[in-house]
Amino acid sequence: MIGLLGLSGSFVRAAALTGMILLAVAMSMLVSRLLSATALRGMESSFLLELPPYRRPQIGQVLVRSVMDRTLFVLGRAAAVAAPAGALLWMMVHIPAGDGNLLQACAAALDPVGRWIGLDGVILLAFILGFPANETVIPIMIMAYASLDTLTALSAGELAALLMAHGWTPVTALCVMLFTMFHWPCSTTCWTIRRESGALRWTALGIALPTAVGAALCAAVAAAARALA
């Protein structure tokens, strides 16, 4: 029986992941069709792939380029983006507001909007504060739920217990997955869009369009769950 339950759980997780991938592909095609008929009407599109000449790999150069292009880039991004975001988060945790801190007060203010789209104020605030680096979204949720003043790591069981203690349901988890897939890009991506397009309007569109799609999908799921309850 335990084996069957484990197999059933694995099948559900695999089906959910497959469904998310298919949904992402379908929404990409739908949004592409929509943009081609509206904002990008009449603009020619092309794809050019230029392959460099093949050369025998040089181990030393590969290692140097890996360090320069990967390690230093990640460290630079952490210093330029993640560090200020961490400082802001630390201040919000330590600034008193009402019966708690500023982080909890902001989460409470966002709670009605979050509930409307199947989330809550803490989740929505975590996505907003995770704009500099999306990797911080879950740690911010943990900090707000557990009333911690530092980022901490939890086991899978501890995290599940914490989330369920704060009202998470399967619908909440599904909406978080949807909003994770469809929401504004991180700050690095937005800066890249601004630099490559040379126009703020394309950056704004890159932020607004996926966020609108994610909010609409989450709201639809939440409304359906409320109707079936």
PyMOL commands that set and color helices and strands:
alter all, ss='L'
color gray80, all
select helices_A, chain A and resi 2-37+59-94+102-116+121-129+134-146+156-165+170-181+187-197+200-228
alter helices_A, ss='H'
color red, helices_A
select strands_A, chain A and resi 96-97+100-101
alter strands_A, ss='S'
color yellow, strands_A
deselect
rebuild
show_as cartoon
